């Protein structure tokens, strides 16, 4: 049966494209807005490991000016013997860090069973690269009213990335942020290839905010700062950066984690790049004086 020329092409996205919302979408995560004129930085360890490690990391990124704390509780690892994350016990550690430093929380969800553990405790749910086309998870997240950070798949085309986001919007969740984190190519000198052209294209073709993860994109902490600055210049709305107080002791992806000093250097250098493209760094929320630290 031939499809009528009046029917939308099911292979093309509808709700994520710029004409659906020409003014653009702004997503509120914790106390900050992503997608406006101000640039937002999420930073923290790849995985929450111990109370001391998370406490040090949160203090370091907050002091340097980060707005959101990223910390993985459920980790999808290539090897079944690698550290899989603390799971539910780590939720209380993240909430304690939020209370102490007024940082919004970003944590990855791997499957629908974990939603109950995270939905009421974190400010944004992350869909990792390996789950970009986990359609059961995407449909479930489309029904929640919580911001979702959708990472591009390891070998996903630009169109596949947008169609994954379409699942979320089609389900009714309009609080979606795209995240470019590098794709696999023939290049082996870096962990992945950071596709900054797709960042500019996503900003032009869609109304969704776009963040960039230079840590996973490069796999090398020496490359994270240059690529983070390049992402800001390319029009990204924010960064997702891995920071560990002692990367050499990290249980997950230590080679790509910035030290606190390196992250502070990045935050010092960002404003000049943002100013050059007509933007500014988002102001840091001021911790409330009456917040009780658990």
N, C-alpha and C positions, 0 to 999 in steps of 0.2 A: 504494500500500500504506500503510495506516495504521500509524503507529508505536505499538507497545505502550506502555501507560501505565507499564509496569515498566522500560522502557528509559530511560536518561539522555537528556536533551535535548542533542543535539550542539551546539546553539547556546549552551550555557551552560558556563562553566568548572567544573571539578571539583576539581583539585588545588590551586588558588591560594586557594580560599575558606577563611575562618576555621575552619569546622568540621573541615577536614582536619588542622589543627594548632592547636588552640585556644590553646596557650601562646605561639604566635608563632614565627617563624623568626628566627634570628640568623645573620648572615653575617660570617665572618672575612675581612677584606681587609688583607693585610699583617700589621701588629701590632695592628690595632684590630678591634673587633666592632661591626657595624652592626645595629641592631634591639633592642639592650638599653636600659638606662636612660640610658646616656651618649650624647651627641650628637656626631656625627662631621662634620668639615669637609674637603672635598676642594677644593683651590684650585690655580690655575696658569694659564698662558696657553692661549688657545683653540688655538693651534698652536705647536709647537716650531719656532722660526725659525733660531736660531744658537746655538752653545755659550754665548756670553756672555749672550744673552737668557734662556736657560733657567736658567743658573747663578744669575743675579740674581733671577729669579722664584722659584726653589726656595728660595734663601736667605731671601728676604723672607717667603714664606708659612710656612716652617718656624719662623722667628724669632717670627712673630706667633701661632703655635700650631696651624697646620693639621696634619692627620693624614695626608692623602693628597695626592699631587701629580697634578693632571690636566694632560695635554699631548697635543694631537692630532698624530699623525704622518701619517695619511691623512685628508684633508679633503674632504668632499662639498660642492662649491661650486655655486651656482646658475649662475655664469658659467664657461665652460671656460677663460677667460683669467685667472681669479683664482688666487691661490696655493693649490696643491693639497696642500701639506705636504711634509716632508722624506722621508717614507716610511721604509724600513728603516734608512737611515743615522742616523736620529734615535733608534733604539732604544738605542744605546750612550750617548747623551747622557742619556736618562732613567735608565738604570741607574747612571750616574755620580752623578746627583743623588740617587738613592735611597741609594747607599752613603754619600754625604757627609752627608745630613740625616735618615736613617732615616724616609723617607717612602714609604708604599705608592704604587704607580703605577696610574693609571687612564688607559687609552687606547682610542680608538674603533677598531672593526674594521668595515670596509665590506662585505667579501665573504669567502667561504670561503677564497679563495686567500691572504688576508692572515693567516689563523689561524696558519700555521706560523711567520710572522715575529714574532708577538706572544705566543703562548700560554705560552711558557716564560720570558718576560721581564717581563711586567706582572702586577700582582696582581689587577686587575679589567678585564674587557673591557666596553667601552661599546657599546651598540647605539643609534645616533642616531635622531632623530625620523623622518628620511627612510627609515630601514630597519626601523621597527617592524613592518611587515608584509612584510618580506623573508623569506618562509617557508623558503626554502632555507637562509639564514643562521641562522634561529632553530633549525631542525632540527639543523644542525651544532653550534651552541652547546649544544643540549640534550645532546649526547654528550660534551662536555668536562667536566672537573671543575675549573672555574675560575669565580669569581664573575662574574656578568653584571649590568651596570647597564642596565636597559631603559627608555629614554626614551619618553614618550608621543608619538605621532605628531602632526604639525602640526594635523590636523583629526580626530583619532581620538576616538571616543566612549569613555566610561569602560569599557564592556563590551568594545570592541575592544582596548583596552589590556590588560585582564585576559586576554583570549583569546590575545594575543601572548605573555604570560608563561606561559600554559598550555602553549604549544608547548615552552618550555624545560623545564618541570617534567615534562611528558609524556615528554620524551626522557631523563629521568633526572637532570638538573641541578637540584638544589634550592637552589643558592646564587644566588638571584635577588633583586635590589633594584629596585623600581619608582622611576622618576624623573619627576616632573611638571616640565615646562619651558615651560608656556604653550601655548595653542592659538590658532588663527586664528579671529577673530570679525569682526564689522563694525567694531570699534574700530580706528582708525588712529593714535591718539596714542601708543600703545606698539607695540613690535614684535609682541608677542603678548599674550594675556590670561591672566594667571596664575590658574589654577583651584584655589585653596586648598580649596574645598569638596571637590574630588575627593581631595585629600590626606587629609582627615579621613575621607572615605568609604572610601578604600582601606585606611586603618588599621582601620576598623570591619569591613569586609567580607572582607578578606584577612588572611593570616598573614605576608605579606611586609613587609620593611622598606621605607620610602618616603623618598626624598631629593627635594630641590627645587633646581632650577636657576633662580635669579632673574635671572641674566645674560641668557640667551636669552629668558626670559619677558618682560623689559621692553625690552631693547635700549638701555638708557640707564643709565649708571653711577650717576647721581644717584638712581635708583629702586631700585638693587640692595640697598642696606643696609636700607631700610624693608621691602622684600618678604622679605628674608632673615630679619629678626626676626619678621615676621608668619608665615613658614613654621614657625619654631621654636615660636611660640605655638600654631599650628594642629595640632601633633602630629607634624611631620616628624621623621625619625630622623637627618637630616643635610642638608648643603648641598653643592652643586657650583657653585663660584664662579670666574669668570674674573678673573685678576690678571695684569697685565703691568707690567714696570718702567717702560715709557714707552708708554702706550696710544696716544699720538698717532703713534707710529711702527709700530704693530702691522700686520702683513700680513693679519690676519683679525679682524674684529669688535672693533676698537679702541674704538668708542663705548660698548660695554657692559662693558669691562674696568675693574676697580678699579685704582687706583694702590696701591702697597704701603702708603702711609699710610692710605688709605681702608680697606684690608683689615684693618690693625691696629686701626682704630677699630671695625670690625664685630666683631672678636674680643674687644675690650674690653667691648662692649655685650651680647654674646650671653649670658653667664652669668646676668645679672639676669633676662632673659626666660625662660631655661630654668628658673631657680629658681622662678619664678612658676607654672610648670606641672609642678613636681615632678621636674625632670630636671637634669642637669649636663653640662658639657662634658667630653668624653672626655680623659683625661690624655694628654699627648704622650709617645710612646715616647722613651726616652733613647738617643741614639746610642752604640753600643758603642765603647769606647776603643780597641779593637784593629782596627777596621774600616780596611782599606787603601783609600784613595781612588785610583781609577785615573786 
